[in-house]
């Protein structure tokens, strides 16, 4: 039976277990998860938070991380500015980034979610509004969601991956993990 670990990655943590090449080592998964022979299924940027799946099953790892499998990934995204539904339509249609066009995304405006505090907190500016979006994509290019929101004029302030396929981070505190079955939750 495959081991599947749902980890709520904090801000400013690398999505790998070691950082030996850096002269000033940064925080890694090893600070939070002490389980031998599990590996991340995909990556999550250092400045992003939320769900990472760790597993000891290579086939499951490939199924989760390979874009050809089109596994849906849901992100809760705080952007700078106040986009309208019309402003977000290009994301729903797919936008052209430097590495090619994106697949169409599901995007909706949402109320601020009830999340854990981020350390350090997002910089608040009284004169610049912000808005939360729920974005679902089925690919996972480098910094894709951030590049997509910037492309339509609304830079990302905070990005939280909420779910991957059937797994989500609900009820898991930042920096904590839970083991689950490899089937649908």
Secondary structure, 3 states (H helix, E strand, C coil): CCCEEEEEECCCCCCCCCCCCCCCCCCCHHHCCCCCCCEECCCCCCCCEEEEEEECCHHHHHHHHCHHHCCCEEEEEEEECCCCHHHHHHHHHCCEECCEECCCCEEEEECCCCCCCCCCCCCCCCCCCEEEEEEEECCCCCCHHHHHHHHCCCCEEEEEEEEECCEECCCCCCCCEEEECCCCC
